[in-house]
Amino acid sequence: MFLPMLLSACAGLPSVEPDGQSVHERIDRVAEELAGLAADLEAAREERRNLAGNVAAAQAALSALPPKLDALEQLVATEKPPPAPASGCEPAEAADALADKQVVGRREEVWIEDLQLALPARIDTGAETASLDARAIREFERDGDEWVRFDIVHPGTGEPLTLERPVARVVRILQSTSEEAERRVVIELGIVLGEVRQMAEFTLSDRSHLDFQMLVGRNILKDLMVVDVGQSNIAPYRAAEPPAP
């Protein structure tokens, strides 16, 4: 009698899976997962409907742009300001003004009257003062005034030519390669460039590392010359004729 009772009690126990979960628990878990997937699917559908509405609105806005642009162009055309009056300087007047100036290239020969010699020069509108290649620069005093003696190398023979000039002033120039300003003596020389003869200031410095013995700056060009950087040697100097014996 005891054995049938035990078997009857065991028959009433729930079935258990090998991993310890009952069939009902697994069904409930799967149902929850399905409910979550259904919610995600509905959210995706809602987002798709919103995107479709945004696309439709954008298409409507784009279709309305051409008429608005046409209206704007018509408005601009009707409100276009009258053309500005011509300036007081007519082309003919500008041409006359240029005709009075010496046209020089980016490279020219400059005649130095003190030496009766021409030196190759680079025309530089960015330089304020002209510069001259000078070697063995020696300052001295003469009759209470400051003078300078220096050598200029003959461009043809390489022979040093000594020249003495009074010191006009002294300047200090800051070079990009040095933190200290360089002291330079300034002198005046009579030069001829093209048809223009003038007394011009030059700073003296050793330009042996450069291609040109002379640099012509704005102090020589100003109000007298126009630079055509696309050409070279277009302003041959006309040296003064020596006095008759």
C-alpha positions as MATLAB code, in Angstrom:
seq = 'MFLPMLLSACAGLPSVEPDGQSVHERIDRVAEELAGLAADLEAAREERRNLAGNVAAAQAALSALPPKLDALEQLVATEKPPPAPASGCEPAEAADALADKQVVGRREEVWIEDLQLALPARIDTGAETASLDARAIREFERDGDEWVRFDIVHPGTGEPLTLERPVARVVRILQSTSEEAERRVVIELGIVLGEVRQMAEFTLSDRSHLDFQMLVGRNILKDLMVVDVGQSNIAPYRAAEPPAP';
ca = [
       0.000    0.000    0.000;
       2.878    2.324    0.648;
       4.282    1.990   -2.867;
       1.082    3.054   -4.687;
       0.825    6.115   -2.484;
       4.400    7.129   -3.293;
       3.766    6.730   -7.010;
       0.627    8.797   -6.731;
       2.554   11.627   -5.022;
       5.272   11.663   -7.690;
       2.697   11.923  -10.474;
       1.491   15.282   -9.117;
       4.966   17.000   -9.343;
       5.633   19.434  -12.305;
       7.974   18.347  -15.089;
      11.483   19.870  -14.889;
      13.855   20.405  -17.812;
      17.436   19.265  -17.469;
      18.630   22.914  -17.031;
      16.268   23.488  -14.097;
      13.592   25.583  -15.925;
      10.008   24.429  -16.270;
       8.195   24.461  -19.598;
       5.911   27.260  -18.402;
       8.834   29.475  -17.472;
      10.369   29.057  -20.905;
       7.074   29.837  -22.591;
       6.706   33.008  -20.526;
      10.231   34.116  -21.417;
       9.676   33.521  -25.133;
       6.397   35.472  -24.938;
       8.185   38.421  -23.357;
      10.820   38.383  -26.085;
       8.126   38.298  -28.764;
       6.363   41.237  -27.115;
       9.607   43.201  -27.135;
      10.214   42.437  -30.823;
       6.661   43.487  -31.641;
       7.217   46.804  -29.835;
      10.493   47.383  -31.725;
       8.775   46.610  -35.015;
       6.016   49.110  -34.287;
       8.591   51.770  -33.378;
      10.435   51.141  -36.656;
       7.187   51.472  -38.591;
       6.450   54.781  -36.822;
       9.912   56.103  -37.657;
       9.454   55.111  -41.291;
       6.143   56.987  -41.427;
       7.844   60.082  -39.936;
      10.672   59.897  -42.477;
       8.173   59.576  -45.298;
       6.439   62.718  -44.051;
       9.751   64.614  -43.882;
      10.676   63.555  -47.424;
       7.295   64.704  -48.707;
       7.730   68.091  -46.987;
      11.240   68.502  -48.453;
       9.989   67.670  -51.945;
       7.235   70.219  -51.583;
       9.724   72.883  -50.455;
      12.055   72.115  -53.396;
       9.228   72.309  -55.885;
       8.374   75.781  -54.565;
      11.945   77.119  -55.040;
      11.938   77.807  -58.837;
       9.002   80.252  -58.697;
      10.611   82.054  -55.738;
      13.951   82.314  -57.561;
      12.245   83.705  -60.665;
      10.489   86.298  -58.532;
      13.775   87.246  -56.841;
      15.575   87.657  -60.179;
      12.801   89.907  -61.440;
      13.020   91.988  -58.259;
      16.801   92.379  -58.603;
      16.444   93.307  -62.265;
      13.906   96.017  -61.493;
      15.977   97.431  -58.602;
      19.386   97.318  -60.338;
      21.237  100.586  -59.556;
      22.268  102.822  -62.431;
      25.864  102.486  -63.642;
      28.413  104.557  -61.730;
      29.631  107.667  -63.501;
      33.034  107.507  -65.140;
      35.934  108.630  -62.994;
      37.601  111.928  -63.617;
      40.719  110.177  -64.918;
      40.008  109.163  -68.490;
      42.149  106.538  -70.268;
      43.760  109.212  -72.397;
      44.782  111.159  -69.292;
      46.203  108.037  -67.668;
      48.193  107.278  -70.813;
      49.568  110.823  -70.833;
      50.624  110.448  -67.190;
      52.490  107.212  -67.969;
      54.058  108.767  -71.052;
      55.891  111.229  -68.790;
      57.525  108.412  -66.786;
      60.526  106.257  -67.617;
      59.592  102.583  -68.085;
      62.194  100.188  -66.664;
      62.414   96.412  -66.441;
      63.186   94.193  -63.487;
      66.885   94.339  -64.441;
      68.737   97.347  -65.809;
      72.207   98.867  -66.249;
      72.741  101.993  -64.113;
      75.411  104.539  -64.991;
      77.444  105.913  -62.060;
      78.737  109.337  -62.944;
      81.408  109.418  -60.215;
      83.073  106.336  -61.723;
      82.002  106.732  -65.367;
      80.928  103.122  -65.104;
      77.703  101.111  -65.500;
      76.658   98.515  -62.907;
      74.022   95.781  -63.238;
      71.048   96.529  -60.995;
      67.933   94.758  -59.822;
      64.811   96.905  -59.661;
      62.987   96.276  -56.384;
      59.797   98.194  -55.613;
      59.749   96.581  -52.158;
      63.001   98.244  -51.075;
      62.704  101.720  -49.628;
      66.311  102.794  -50.277;
      68.732  101.734  -52.993;
      71.773   99.674  -52.029;
      75.286   99.476  -53.492;
      77.845   96.669  -53.267;
      80.803   98.153  -51.373;
      83.951   96.430  -50.117;
      86.566   97.536  -47.591;
      84.300  100.232  -46.133;
      86.333  102.683  -44.036;
      84.882  105.734  -42.301;
      87.045  108.776  -41.591;
      86.799  112.486  -40.825;
      87.626  115.291  -43.246;
      87.411  118.967  -42.284;
      85.149  118.077  -39.370;
      82.739  116.085  -41.545;
      82.186  112.350  -41.714;
      83.374  110.666  -44.885;
      83.589  107.086  -46.124;
      86.071  105.361  -48.415;
      85.056  102.118  -50.129;
      85.825   99.905  -53.109;
      83.536   98.979  -55.989;
      84.441   95.906  -58.008;
      84.586   96.548  -61.753;
      81.933   94.237  -63.266;
      84.127   93.439  -66.268;
      87.670   93.162  -64.924;
      87.081   92.476  -61.220;
      89.446   95.354  -60.381;
      88.599   97.256  -57.147;
      87.805  100.927  -57.764;
      88.159  103.195  -54.736;
      85.644  105.950  -54.152;
      85.293  108.553  -51.388;
      82.006  110.224  -50.520;
      80.648  112.291  -47.609;
      78.321  110.391  -45.282;
      74.725  111.554  -45.758;
      73.382  109.625  -42.765;
      73.602  106.292  -40.964;
      70.760  103.771  -40.796;
      70.222  100.494  -38.972;
      68.624   97.646  -40.908;
      67.268   94.475  -39.306;
      67.950   91.401  -41.413;
      65.853   88.227  -41.240;
      69.034   86.189  -40.696;
      70.167   88.141  -37.634;
      68.597   89.360  -34.418;
      70.792   92.484  -34.296;
      70.342   95.485  -36.577;
      73.116   96.121  -39.101;
      74.646   99.595  -39.203;
      74.908  100.971  -42.732;
      76.365  104.183  -44.090;
      74.262  106.130  -46.606;
      75.864  108.189  -49.388;
      74.668  110.128  -52.425;
      75.673  109.296  -55.977;
      74.869  110.822  -59.342;
      73.301  108.137  -61.540;
      71.604  107.788  -64.912;
      68.866  105.217  -65.512;
      67.314  105.381  -68.946;
      66.605  109.030  -69.642;
      66.505  109.975  -65.951;
      69.503  111.561  -64.267;
      69.388  112.218  -60.538;
      71.264  112.327  -57.237;
      70.159  109.308  -55.194;
      70.913  107.853  -51.784;
      72.500  104.413  -51.463;
      73.225  102.280  -48.429;
      76.644  100.629  -48.539;
      76.890   96.892  -47.859;
      78.773   93.840  -49.051;
      76.566   92.278  -51.742;
      79.170   89.776  -52.977;
      76.786   86.919  -52.142;
      74.071   88.431  -54.358;
      73.662   88.439  -58.136;
      73.539   92.216  -58.622;
      75.980   94.889  -57.469;
      73.180   97.425  -57.145;
      69.607   97.391  -55.952;
      67.339  100.223  -57.111;
      64.658  101.062  -54.542;
      61.630  103.286  -54.309;
      63.697  106.374  -53.514;
      64.923  106.302  -57.139;
      61.712  105.076  -58.779;
      59.152  107.269  -57.014;
      57.266  109.689  -59.287;
      59.783  109.159  -62.096;
      59.609  105.555  -63.286;
      57.213  102.701  -63.948;
      58.404   99.091  -63.592;
      57.493   96.427  -66.148;
      58.480   93.255  -64.293;
      57.969   91.159  -67.425;
      60.939   92.730  -69.220;
      64.630   93.417  -68.638;
      67.148   95.935  -69.967;
      64.573   98.108  -71.711;
      65.950  101.445  -70.427;
      69.514  101.887  -71.733;
      71.281  104.724  -69.963;
      72.454  107.785  -71.811;
      75.679  108.882  -70.174;
      76.524  112.559  -70.161;
      78.934  113.533  -72.901;
      82.392  114.518  -71.672;
      83.122  118.245  -71.820;
      84.816  119.495  -74.952;
      88.598  120.042  -74.644;
];
